[in-house]
């Protein structure tokens, strides 16, 4: 047990050190990108705030890379200090050295999903809203719940809140829709209800619409008007709407199941979110696979030579498995693979591949 705790502690400190280095690099690179993206009207403090909000998402994406580099660094260090040789000489299999790091990797993966995912979701949403505010002076938002679909579009003239009972899969056609226009810095000025609203270039085209003016001293119903067709200016685009409801990473994993249900009830396809949910559940397994891949190439004595080739091989195989996992995710989102198969087969296959390599080197 003492040996397991020793290897686990060594791996944890190695992971934290590499994670800290990558965090600093991520902040510096993103800071340069944010400064390039915005002009002098956005202060350095605001740019730094954007950078710090965007960094957690970047770190979450490269967590498998940090994990495999931590595994490589640990086992190369153990090999150079002959600690693995001593472990084997004491009658312990080389696999014994893997128990502690694997437990730590599983715990890190579980915490990343249970705690890191909600943090990333919150910071990503805050970053997106703040970026739109600095870029256009307003924000556009989308919310989906049991009562239907809610959109908010903003422009210099004010804001418009849109509610629809349901929508087409792209979110560009809304049914049983209501528009409430607000003056800049003021209250509502107009309400519109329509049977259907279709998003065209720079405007909503409404069919069978009724308009009520919401002005003090004016009877809304008496002054209401009906229009067979009506256009309402819009700053929204199909891409911006799809980005709003199409980014599963912006939703906490704890809220994703309910969101999937609401999304399907609103008429949208929730397959992308279902695949993402399963991918998040499988993330700890994939991180464990990365530790095994790193160990498979570096658990040998450094005097045998070829350490550089072994490290390079481990990194390349890790990248290959990462891209296979992403490719399976795309196939799952397109409906060409079962949701569970797209999420779970790559990490499980990675573990079996790594175990095969380790057993071959240890006992082969």
BELZI-V229671 format. One record per run of one state. SS is the DSSP state (helix for helix, strand for strand, loop for the rest). FROM is the first residue (numbers start at 1). LEN is the number of residues. Records with the same first field share a line. If there is no record, write none. Layout:
SS=FROM-LEN, FROM-LEN
//
This chain:
loop=1-1, 38-6, 62-1, 81-2, 90-6, 137-4, 146-2, 156-2, 168-5, 184-4, 201-2, 214-11, 234-4, 247-1, 251-5, 266-5, 282-1, 299-3, 305-2, 334-5, 364-1
helix=2-36, 44-18, 63-18, 83-7, 96-41, 238-9, 248-3, 256-10, 271-11, 283-16, 302-3, 307-27, 339-25
strand=141-5, 148-8, 158-10, 173-11, 188-13, 203-11, 225-9
//
